[in-house]
Structure formats: C-alpha cells, structure tokens
C-alpha cells in the first residue's frame, strides 16, 4: 500500500508526533509511506531524518493552485492509494489534487482536535473518510454533519519502548534535592490556561495540609509561565511547587512521579495520561473531551469535574495517602496501555481502516 501524509502545520506537537509514529509503524509493516509538508516544517525535517521521502512545498492558502499541481504530480509519481491529511489547509489542497489524478487515491482526514471546526467541506465533501482521535471527537463531528459511517475513532498510541519504566531510573528527587519520602505530584503539559494549572495551584494548599510531604512539579513551558510564577508566589508555595520548564526527558520525569495530575478544561484525547500510565504512574484527570477514554476510573486513576479545585484536592489526597492503591493503579495502567494503546495498536487500526476503505471502493 502506498500512503502519502500531508501536513500544512509547521510546528511540532501531538498531532505531528502521531503522524510520524504511524508512518514508522506502517513502514515497519511493509507499507510505502511518504510525506508532503511545508519546506520549513518540523515534520518534514524529522521525516527526512527517519529516511522518508518528503515533498517539500509551500502551502500558502486554501486556493494555492501551484501547491495543488505539485501535490497532484506527487500522487501520480508515487501512485498513492491513500492520502492522509491532517490540517484544514492541506486537506483542501490534497482533496483538490486527488481529483486531478486519473487513478484517484482515497482521501482520509485525521481530526486531532476537539475545537469547533471552521470548514465542513474538509470533513464532508473533500475526504472520503475521517479519523477521529477519540470517541468524543467522533461524536462532535457527527453533531456538525459528518455521517456516522464516514468517521472512525482510532485513539493515539504510546511508544512503550520509549515510555518504559524499566529503563528509566527516575532521579528527579535527587535533581531537585528532595527527600526520598517526598510524595511527588506532577504534570507534563504546555503551560496554557486550558490545561488547568491554576486549578491545581488552588488545590495545592489543602493537599499540603493533609499530606505535608507533598511536592508539586510542572514540566512544560508556554504563555502561562509568568502567571503561574506569580500565582505560586502569591500563595506562598515556593519550594512546594516547582516549575521545571521544557523537558526533553519526559519519561524520566514521569518515572519520578508518585501521581500524575492534569486538570485540563479541554482535550481531544489526553495522550499525556496514557504516557503516564505506560510509565506505571496512577493518574487524575477531568471529565472533559476524550480524557475519560484514557483512564479506567478507580482502576488506573480517578476522574473529577473540570474547574473544581475542591474535588481535585480530595482526589489527590485520597491517592497521595495510599501508596498501595497507587501501586496497584500504576500496575493496572501499565498493563492496559500495553494491551490497547500502543503505537503498534494504533497503526494496526489505521492499516485495517485503509484496507477496508480500499476494498469497499473496489467492490463498488
């Protein structure tokens, strides 16, 4: 099977990482995978580093006809069976390009976000099928007019070879000069308001009063860094809440935690919860978006309402004071992610969908 991934985004995040991980897995399974990206994009650079063929072309707007022509040429050259698009602009361009090719490839769009869509045509008219990263996203797409039979939920998987607690010592306590008995409660997320860091700070004083050895760590950078620094000072939480900044050693940070907490207000899926569970760490999340799909409540973690520091504090205290329960949840989470939420499982589901769509077109 010949698959072309298109992406008009220049940055790097969960969306681009999922795309590259899927490509790596499908190539390992014997499929032929290539990319069409903006020349200066992070995905183009990383795909080339991994040895993928990359067509680098500017995608200036939805009606960039030179980009459409170059995409059509790439489709003819590679004989693509599937074009998997990932953002609005490249969906528009690749959807048009596919219609200029005599042997038209199927167009599959992956929807990575749960934000309101801006163009129905990039979900209904231009693609043949849509992949949602969670059932929550699938449900939303159906409410805005995408037929149920044309959208499939395939959750993002975790690279369990990278997120493997057996290969990471977890030495964050030593790095921060914390005692061995410290209960380390942490999160790994971009510092944006919708991630709920301020809710966690609001819950922190009650947690510390009940669990004096509790220490909070926030790994990540972003626009809320200064606001969070000020909020920590105002609440006199210096020393009890550490801002770690952007970390390249996320598995190492996760292995060091006793409890992963992210009181997010909005989430398409919540891959960070899966990564924490892959590292054997119990998790606390909110009942928003796809987050409940990433946590087996009372088995691998707990769920609380969003925007509710009181409920959040109660959940943290319940687990922070119960090491045996945390250990059991961590083991259950590691086993569950390993069975259902690996990058290999994600790629298998994507490949099965591609095959089914091609078979259905051949039968028609």
C-alpha positions as a LaTeX table, in Angstrom:
\begin{tabular}{lrrr}
\hline
Residue & $x$ (\AA) & $y$ (\AA) & $z$ (\AA) \\
\hline
Unk1 & 0.00 & 0.00 & 0.00 \\
Unk2 & 1.24 & 3.49 & $-0.86$ \\
Unk3 & 0.32 & 6.18 & 1.66 \\
Unk4 & 1.03 & 9.91 & 1.44 \\
Unk5 & 0.68 & 12.03 & 4.59 \\
Unk6 & 0.10 & 15.75 & 4.08 \\
Unk7 & 0.52 & 18.42 & 6.76 \\
Unk8 & 0.39 & 22.21 & 6.38 \\
Unk9 & 1.36 & 22.86 & 10.02 \\
Unk10 & 4.95 & 24.00 & 10.54 \\
Unk11 & 5.22 & 23.25 & 14.26 \\
Unk12 & 5.65 & 20.13 & 16.33 \\
Unk13 & 3.17 & 18.71 & 18.80 \\
Unk14 & 0.97 & 15.72 & 19.47 \\
Unk15 & $-0.59$ & 15.89 & 16.00 \\
Unk16 & 2.70 & 15.75 & 14.15 \\
Unk17 & 4.15 & 13.15 & 16.52 \\
Unk18 & 1.19 & 10.83 & 15.97 \\
Unk19 & 1.58 & 11.19 & 12.20 \\
Unk20 & 5.27 & 10.31 & 12.29 \\
Unk21 & 4.76 & 7.40 & 14.70 \\
Unk22 & 2.04 & 5.93 & 12.50 \\
Unk23 & 4.30 & 6.24 & 9.46 \\
Unk24 & 7.17 & 4.50 & 11.23 \\
Unk25 & 4.96 & 1.61 & 12.27 \\
Unk26 & 3.37 & 1.17 & 8.84 \\
Unk27 & 6.74 & 1.28 & 7.12 \\
Unk28 & 7.98 & $-1.41$ & 9.51 \\
Unk29 & 4.93 & $-3.47$ & 8.47 \\
Unk30 & 5.98 & $-3.23$ & 4.83 \\
Unk31 & 3.85 & $-0.35$ & 3.59 \\
Unk32 & 5.26 & 2.51 & 1.49 \\
Unk33 & 4.86 & 5.87 & 3.25 \\
Unk34 & 5.85 & 9.38 & 2.17 \\
Unk35 & 5.11 & 12.96 & 3.20 \\
Unk36 & 4.15 & 16.31 & 1.67 \\
Unk37 & 4.85 & 19.21 & 4.06 \\
Unk38 & 5.78 & 22.85 & 4.25 \\
Unk39 & 9.51 & 23.25 & 3.42 \\
Unk40 & 10.41 & 24.65 & 6.85 \\
Unk41 & 8.19 & 22.36 & 8.94 \\
Unk42 & 9.34 & 20.29 & 11.89 \\
Unk43 & 7.55 & 17.24 & 10.50 \\
Unk44 & 9.39 & 17.49 & 7.16 \\
Unk45 & 12.74 & 17.65 & 8.97 \\
Unk46 & 12.03 & 14.72 & 11.26 \\
Unk47 & 10.52 & 12.60 & 8.48 \\
Unk48 & 13.67 & 13.13 & 6.41 \\
Unk49 & 15.83 & 12.20 & 9.40 \\
Unk50 & 13.94 & 8.90 & 9.54 \\
Unk51 & 14.55 & 8.28 & 5.84 \\
Unk52 & 11.08 & 9.03 & 4.46 \\
Unk53 & 10.57 & 10.64 & 1.09 \\
Unk54 & 9.35 & 14.20 & 1.60 \\
Unk55 & 7.83 & 16.52 & $-0.98$ \\
Unk56 & 8.51 & 19.99 & 0.42 \\
Unk57 & 6.15 & 22.59 & $-0.98$ \\
Unk58 & 4.72 & 25.88 & 0.23 \\
Unk59 & 1.01 & 25.75 & 1.12 \\
Unk60 & 0.18 & 29.45 & 1.21 \\
Unk61 & $-3.60$ & 29.24 & 1.41 \\
Unk62 & $-6.57$ & 27.00 & 0.59 \\
Unk63 & $-6.51$ & 28.07 & $-3.06$ \\
Unk64 & $-2.77$ & 27.73 & $-3.69$ \\
Unk65 & $-3.04$ & 26.25 & $-7.19$ \\
Unk66 & 0.71 & 25.67 & $-7.62$ \\
Unk67 & 0.60 & 23.57 & $-4.43$ \\
Unk68 & $-2.40$ & 21.63 & $-5.80$ \\
Unk69 & $-0.49$ & 20.96 & $-9.03$ \\
Unk70 & 2.62 & 19.79 & $-7.20$ \\
Unk71 & 0.57 & 17.53 & $-4.93$ \\
Unk72 & $-1.18$ & 16.03 & $-7.95$ \\
Unk73 & 2.23 & 15.39 & $-9.55$ \\
Unk74 & 3.42 & 13.68 & $-6.37$ \\
Unk75 & 0.31 & 11.49 & $-6.31$ \\
Unk76 & 0.88 & 10.44 & $-9.92$ \\
Unk77 & 4.58 & 9.81 & $-9.35$ \\
Unk78 & 4.09 & 7.71 & $-6.24$ \\
Unk79 & 0.86 & 6.02 & $-7.31$ \\
Unk80 & $-0.64$ & 6.78 & $-3.90$ \\
Unk81 & $-3.54$ & 4.60 & $-2.75$ \\
Unk82 & $-4.28$ & 6.73 & 0.33 \\
Unk83 & $-3.75$ & 10.42 & 1.10 \\
Unk84 & $-3.98$ & 11.02 & 4.84 \\
Unk85 & $-4.43$ & 14.73 & 5.57 \\
Unk86 & $-4.08$ & 16.35 & 8.99 \\
Unk87 & $-4.92$ & 20.08 & 8.92 \\
Unk88 & $-7.53$ & 22.21 & 7.19 \\
Unk89 & $-5.30$ & 23.75 & 4.54 \\
Unk90 & $-3.60$ & 20.56 & 3.39 \\
Unk91 & $-6.96$ & 18.76 & 3.39 \\
Unk92 & $-8.32$ & 21.37 & 1.00 \\
Unk93 & $-5.24$ & 21.26 & $-1.26$ \\
Unk94 & $-4.82$ & 17.46 & $-1.24$ \\
Unk95 & $-8.56$ & 16.94 & $-1.67$ \\
Unk96 & $-8.47$ & 19.02 & $-4.85$ \\
Unk97 & $-5.22$ & 17.40 & $-6.04$ \\
Unk98 & $-6.65$ & 13.90 & $-5.65$ \\
Unk99 & $-9.46$ & 14.83 & $-8.04$ \\
Unk100 & $-6.95$ & 15.76 & $-10.73$ \\
Unk101 & $-5.40$ & 12.28 & $-10.78$ \\
Unk102 & $-6.84$ & 9.65 & $-13.12$ \\
Unk103 & $-6.29$ & 6.89 & $-10.55$ \\
Unk104 & $-7.75$ & 8.89 & $-7.68$ \\
Unk105 & $-6.44$ & 7.96 & $-4.23$ \\
Unk106 & $-8.76$ & 7.80 & $-1.27$ \\
Unk107 & $-8.55$ & 10.87 & 0.96 \\
Unk108 & $-8.64$ & 10.22 & 4.72 \\
Unk109 & $-8.57$ & 13.16 & 7.10 \\
Unk110 & $-7.42$ & 12.73 & 10.70 \\
Unk111 & $-9.03$ & 15.13 & 13.17 \\
Unk112 & $-6.69$ & 15.68 & 16.11 \\
Unk113 & $-8.60$ & 18.46 & 17.91 \\
Unk114 & $-11.92$ & 18.87 & 19.68 \\
Unk115 & $-12.22$ & 22.59 & 18.88 \\
Unk116 & $-15.11$ & 23.77 & 16.67 \\
Unk117 & $-14.40$ & 23.09 & 13.01 \\
Unk118 & $-14.08$ & 26.02 & 10.61 \\
Unk119 & $-14.90$ & 24.31 & 7.30 \\
Unk120 & $-17.45$ & 21.49 & 6.93 \\
Unk121 & $-16.24$ & 20.73 & 3.39 \\
Unk122 & $-12.90$ & 19.48 & 4.72 \\
Unk123 & $-14.83$ & 16.80 & 6.64 \\
Unk124 & $-17.73$ & 16.02 & 4.35 \\
Unk125 & $-17.02$ & 16.77 & 0.67 \\
Unk126 & $-13.24$ & 16.61 & 0.28 \\
Unk127 & $-12.29$ & 13.47 & 2.28 \\
Unk128 & $-13.70$ & 10.01 & 1.71 \\
Unk129 & $-13.40$ & 9.22 & 5.42 \\
Unk130 & $-12.46$ & 10.94 & 8.67 \\
Unk131 & $-10.44$ & 9.50 & 11.55 \\
Unk132 & $-11.10$ & 10.98 & 15.00 \\
Unk133 & $-8.52$ & 10.57 & 17.76 \\
Unk134 & $-11.26$ & 9.75 & 20.29 \\
Unk135 & $-14.91$ & 8.83 & 20.51 \\
Unk136 & $-15.52$ & 12.30 & 21.93 \\
Unk137 & $-14.17$ & 13.89 & 18.75 \\
Unk138 & $-16.14$ & 11.42 & 16.62 \\
Unk139 & $-19.35$ & 12.33 & 18.44 \\
Unk140 & $-18.67$ & 16.04 & 17.95 \\
Unk141 & $-18.04$ & 15.58 & 14.21 \\
Unk142 & $-21.32$ & 13.74 & 13.82 \\
Unk143 & $-23.16$ & 16.63 & 15.51 \\
Unk144 & $-21.84$ & 19.01 & 12.84 \\
Unk145 & $-22.91$ & 16.87 & 9.92 \\
Unk146 & $-20.30$ & 14.20 & 9.28 \\
Unk147 & $-22.21$ & 10.94 & 8.60 \\
Unk148 & $-21.60$ & 8.30 & 11.25 \\
Unk149 & $-20.48$ & 5.72 & 8.69 \\
Unk150 & $-17.78$ & 8.10 & 7.41 \\
Unk151 & $-15.97$ & 8.74 & 10.70 \\
Unk152 & $-13.96$ & 6.23 & 12.75 \\
Unk153 & $-12.34$ & 6.75 & 16.15 \\
Unk154 & $-8.77$ & 5.48 & 16.41 \\
Unk155 & $-7.02$ & 6.73 & 19.55 \\
Unk156 & $-3.42$ & 7.90 & 19.52 \\
Unk157 & $-0.98$ & 5.30 & 20.81 \\
Unk158 & 2.05 & 5.46 & 23.09 \\
Unk159 & 5.56 & 4.34 & 22.21 \\
Unk160 & 6.00 & 1.87 & 25.07 \\
Unk161 & 9.63 & 1.27 & 24.10 \\
Unk162 & 10.33 & 4.91 & 24.98 \\
Unk163 & 7.86 & 5.07 & 27.88 \\
Unk164 & 9.21 & 2.03 & 29.68 \\
Unk165 & 9.68 & 2.29 & 33.46 \\
Unk166 & 12.28 & $-0.49$ & 33.39 \\
Unk167 & 14.82 & 1.67 & 31.52 \\
Unk168 & 14.46 & 4.99 & 33.38 \\
Unk169 & 15.82 & 5.40 & 36.93 \\
Unk170 & 13.53 & 8.30 & 37.86 \\
Unk171 & 16.03 & 10.61 & 39.56 \\
Unk172 & 14.04 & 13.87 & 39.72 \\
Unk173 & 14.11 & 13.83 & 43.54 \\
Unk174 & 17.90 & 13.85 & 43.52 \\
Unk175 & 17.96 & 16.58 & 40.86 \\
Unk176 & 15.65 & 18.81 & 42.94 \\
Unk177 & 17.23 & 17.92 & 46.28 \\
Unk178 & 14.04 & 16.38 & 47.65 \\
Unk179 & 13.94 & 13.75 & 50.39 \\
Unk180 & 13.11 & 10.18 & 49.45 \\
Unk181 & 9.83 & 10.33 & 51.39 \\
Unk182 & 8.51 & 13.29 & 49.33 \\
Unk183 & 5.22 & 12.48 & 47.56 \\
Unk184 & 5.87 & 13.84 & 44.09 \\
Unk185 & 2.72 & 15.04 & 42.31 \\
Unk186 & 3.31 & 16.28 & 38.81 \\
Unk187 & 2.06 & 17.15 & 35.40 \\
Unk188 & 3.60 & 17.39 & 31.93 \\
Unk189 & 1.83 & 19.84 & 29.64 \\
Unk190 & 2.23 & 23.10 & 27.78 \\
Unk191 & 1.55 & 26.00 & 30.15 \\
Unk192 & $-1.75$ & 27.18 & 28.71 \\
Unk193 & $-4.79$ & 28.33 & 30.68 \\
Unk194 & $-6.96$ & 25.46 & 29.40 \\
Unk195 & $-4.60$ & 22.87 & 30.88 \\
Unk196 & $-5.86$ & 23.78 & 34.35 \\
Unk197 & $-2.58$ & 24.51 & 36.15 \\
Unk198 & $-4.24$ & 27.28 & 38.17 \\
Unk199 & $-6.84$ & 24.78 & 39.40 \\
Unk200 & $-4.01$ & 22.58 & 40.61 \\
Unk201 & $-2.41$ & 25.52 & 42.42 \\
Unk202 & $-5.76$ & 26.30 & 44.04 \\
Unk203 & $-5.96$ & 22.70 & 45.28 \\
Unk204 & $-2.33$ & 22.59 & 46.46 \\
Unk205 & $-2.70$ & 24.24 & 49.92 \\
Unk206 & $-5.37$ & 21.76 & 51.01 \\
Unk207 & $-3.31$ & 18.85 & 49.70 \\
Unk208 & $-0.19$ & 20.05 & 51.52 \\
Unk209 & $-2.16$ & 20.47 & 54.76 \\
Unk210 & $-3.32$ & 16.85 & 54.54 \\
Unk211 & $-0.11$ & 15.42 & 53.04 \\
Unk212 & 2.80 & 17.52 & 54.43 \\
Unk213 & 5.38 & 15.65 & 52.33 \\
Unk214 & 3.61 & 16.56 & 49.04 \\
Unk215 & 5.62 & 18.42 & 46.39 \\
Unk216 & 4.22 & 19.53 & 43.03 \\
Unk217 & 6.20 & 19.74 & 39.77 \\
Unk218 & 5.01 & 21.26 & 36.50 \\
Unk219 & 7.04 & 20.21 & 33.45 \\
Unk220 & 6.47 & 22.33 & 30.36 \\
Unk221 & 6.73 & 25.84 & 29.02 \\
Unk222 & 4.21 & 28.20 & 27.50 \\
Unk223 & 2.35 & 31.51 & 27.72 \\
Unk224 & 1.20 & 30.98 & 31.32 \\
Unk225 & 4.71 & 30.69 & 32.77 \\
Unk226 & 4.78 & 34.21 & 34.25 \\
Unk227 & 1.20 & 33.99 & 35.54 \\
Unk228 & 1.94 & 30.69 & 37.26 \\
Unk229 & 5.15 & 32.06 & 38.78 \\
Unk230 & 3.17 & 34.97 & 40.23 \\
Unk231 & 0.37 & 32.70 & 41.48 \\
Unk232 & 2.91 & 30.45 & 43.24 \\
Unk233 & 4.42 & 33.48 & 44.98 \\
Unk234 & 1.02 & 34.89 & 45.97 \\
Unk235 & 0.03 & 31.56 & 47.54 \\
Unk236 & 3.45 & 31.27 & 49.23 \\
Unk237 & 4.03 & 27.92 & 47.54 \\
Unk238 & 7.67 & 28.47 & 46.58 \\
Unk239 & 9.56 & 25.28 & 47.25 \\
Unk240 & 6.35 & 23.25 & 47.26 \\
Unk241 & 5.55 & 23.85 & 43.59 \\
Unk242 & 8.45 & 23.65 & 41.13 \\
Unk243 & 8.27 & 24.89 & 37.54 \\
Unk244 & 10.67 & 22.63 & 35.64 \\
Unk245 & 10.40 & 24.33 & 32.24 \\
Unk246 & 10.52 & 22.44 & 28.96 \\
Unk247 & 11.91 & 18.94 & 29.47 \\
Unk248 & 13.31 & 16.62 & 26.83 \\
Unk249 & 13.37 & 13.72 & 29.30 \\
Unk250 & 9.62 & 13.30 & 29.78 \\
Unk251 & 9.81 & 9.53 & 30.56 \\
Unk252 & 12.40 & 10.30 & 33.25 \\
Unk253 & 10.13 & 12.94 & 34.80 \\
Unk254 & 7.12 & 10.62 & 34.72 \\
Unk255 & 9.05 & 7.72 & 36.27 \\
Unk256 & 9.90 & 10.01 & 39.21 \\
Unk257 & 6.26 & 10.83 & 40.00 \\
Unk258 & 4.04 & 9.20 & 42.57 \\
Unk259 & 0.96 & 10.70 & 40.93 \\
Unk260 & 0.24 & 12.37 & 37.58 \\
Unk261 & $-2.43$ & 15.10 & 37.66 \\
Unk262 & $-3.71$ & 17.23 & 34.79 \\
Unk263 & $-7.00$ & 19.10 & 35.47 \\
Unk264 & $-7.44$ & 20.08 & 31.82 \\
Unk265 & $-10.50$ & 22.03 & 30.67 \\
Unk266 & $-10.47$ & 20.73 & 27.10 \\
Unk267 & $-8.81$ & 17.73 & 25.49 \\
Unk268 & $-9.39$ & 15.77 & 22.30 \\
Unk269 & $-7.90$ & 12.64 & 23.86 \\
Unk270 & $-5.24$ & 13.17 & 26.53 \\
Unk271 & $-2.13$ & 11.30 & 25.38 \\
Unk272 & $-0.21$ & 12.52 & 28.43 \\
Unk273 & $-2.45$ & 10.39 & 30.65 \\
Unk274 & $-1.62$ & 7.32 & 28.55 \\
Unk275 & 2.11 & 8.11 & 28.70 \\
Unk276 & 1.99 & 8.42 & 32.49 \\
Unk277 & 0.16 & 5.11 & 32.79 \\
Unk278 & 2.67 & 3.48 & 30.44 \\
Unk279 & 5.30 & 4.52 & 33.00 \\
Unk280 & 3.30 & 2.83 & 35.77 \\
Unk281 & 2.05 & 6.07 & 37.32 \\
Unk282 & $-1.58$ & 6.45 & 38.55 \\
Unk283 & $-3.39$ & 9.44 & 37.06 \\
Unk284 & $-6.06$ & 12.00 & 37.91 \\
Unk285 & $-7.91$ & 13.72 & 35.07 \\
Unk286 & $-11.11$ & 15.61 & 34.34 \\
Unk287 & $-14.37$ & 14.52 & 32.74 \\
Unk288 & $-13.88$ & 16.51 & 29.55 \\
Unk289 & $-13.45$ & 15.55 & 25.90 \\
Unk290 & $-11.61$ & 12.30 & 25.38 \\
Unk291 & $-9.95$ & 12.18 & 28.82 \\
Unk292 & $-12.39$ & 9.56 & 30.24 \\
Unk293 & $-11.33$ & 7.29 & 27.36 \\
Unk294 & $-7.74$ & 7.37 & 28.60 \\
Unk295 & $-8.43$ & 6.40 & 32.23 \\
Unk296 & $-10.13$ & 3.33 & 33.66 \\
Unk297 & $-11.79$ & 5.05 & 36.59 \\
Unk298 & $-10.95$ & 3.60 & 40.02 \\
Unk299 & $-8.68$ & 1.06 & 38.32 \\
Unk300 & $-5.88$ & 3.07 & 36.71 \\
Unk301 & $-6.80$ & 6.51 & 38.04 \\
Unk302 & $-9.53$ & 8.94 & 39.08 \\
Unk303 & $-11.73$ & 11.45 & 37.27 \\
Unk304 & $-13.03$ & 14.74 & 38.69 \\
Unk305 & $-15.11$ & 17.61 & 37.27 \\
Unk306 & $-13.18$ & 20.34 & 35.47 \\
Unk307 & $-12.83$ & 23.75 & 37.16 \\
Unk308 & $-13.27$ & 22.13 & 40.60 \\
Unk309 & $-10.18$ & 22.55 & 42.84 \\
Unk310 & $-12.05$ & 21.12 & 45.83 \\
Unk311 & $-12.87$ & 17.82 & 44.10 \\
Unk312 & $-9.35$ & 17.79 & 42.69 \\
Unk313 & $-7.80$ & 18.19 & 46.14 \\
Unk314 & $-9.95$ & 15.37 & 47.54 \\
Unk315 & $-8.86$ & 13.01 & 44.75 \\
Unk316 & $-5.18$ & 13.87 & 45.19 \\
Unk317 & $-5.35$ & 13.41 & 48.96 \\
Unk318 & $-7.09$ & 10.04 & 48.55 \\
Unk319 & $-4.27$ & 8.66 & 46.39 \\
Unk320 & $-1.34$ & 10.55 & 47.91 \\
Unk321 & $-2.10$ & 8.94 & 51.27 \\
Unk322 & $-2.50$ & 5.41 & 49.92 \\
Unk323 & 0.76 & 4.02 & 48.45 \\
Unk324 & $-0.68$ & 0.52 & 47.98 \\
Unk325 & $-3.59$ & 1.83 & 45.94 \\
Unk326 & $-1.24$ & 3.97 & 43.85 \\
Unk327 & 0.96 & 0.97 & 43.18 \\
Unk328 & $-1.99$ & $-1.19$ & 42.12 \\
Unk329 & $-3.32$ & 1.55 & 39.84 \\
Unk330 & 0.12 & 2.05 & 38.29 \\
Unk331 & 0.47 & $-1.63$ & 37.51 \\
Unk332 & $-3.04$ & $-1.79$ & 36.04 \\
Unk333 & $-2.39$ & 1.30 & 33.92 \\
Unk334 & 0.85 & $-0.06$ & 32.54 \\
Unk335 & $-0.85$ & $-3.34$ & 31.55 \\
Unk336 & $-3.86$ & $-1.60$ & 29.99 \\
Unk337 & $-1.82$ & 0.80 & 27.87 \\
Unk338 & 0.43 & $-2.05$ & 26.77 \\
Unk339 & $-2.58$ & $-4.04$ & 25.59 \\
Unk340 & $-4.73$ & $-1.35$ & 24.00 \\
Unk341 & $-2.93$ & 1.94 & 23.49 \\
Unk342 & 0.46 & 1.33 & 21.90 \\
Unk343 & 1.64 & 2.95 & 18.66 \\
Unk344 & 1.63 & $-0.55$ & 17.16 \\
Unk345 & $-2.05$ & $-0.99$ & 18.03 \\
Unk346 & $-2.83$ & 2.46 & 16.60 \\
Unk347 & $-1.06$ & 1.63 & 13.34 \\
Unk348 & $-2.82$ & $-1.74$ & 13.09 \\
Unk349 & $-6.19$ & 0.01 & 13.38 \\
Unk350 & $-5.22$ & 2.61 & 10.78 \\
Unk351 & $-3.99$ & $-0.05$ & 8.36 \\
Unk352 & $-7.18$ & $-2.07$ & 8.82 \\
Unk353 & $-9.23$ & 1.05 & 8.06 \\
Unk354 & $-7.20$ & 1.84 & 4.92 \\
Unk355 & $-7.62$ & $-1.74$ & 3.71 \\
Unk356 & $-11.36$ & $-1.74$ & 4.37 \\
Unk357 & $-11.87$ & 1.55 & 2.53 \\
Unk358 & $-9.90$ & 0.33 & $-0.50$ \\
Unk359 & $-11.83$ & $-2.96$ & $-0.54$ \\
Unk360 & $-15.15$ & $-1.14$ & $-0.34$ \\
Unk361 & $-14.19$ & 1.10 & $-3.26$ \\
Unk362 & $-13.05$ & $-1.89$ & $-5.31$ \\
Unk363 & $-16.33$ & $-3.69$ & $-4.60$ \\
Unk364 & $-18.33$ & $-0.60$ & $-5.59$ \\
\hline
\end{tabular}
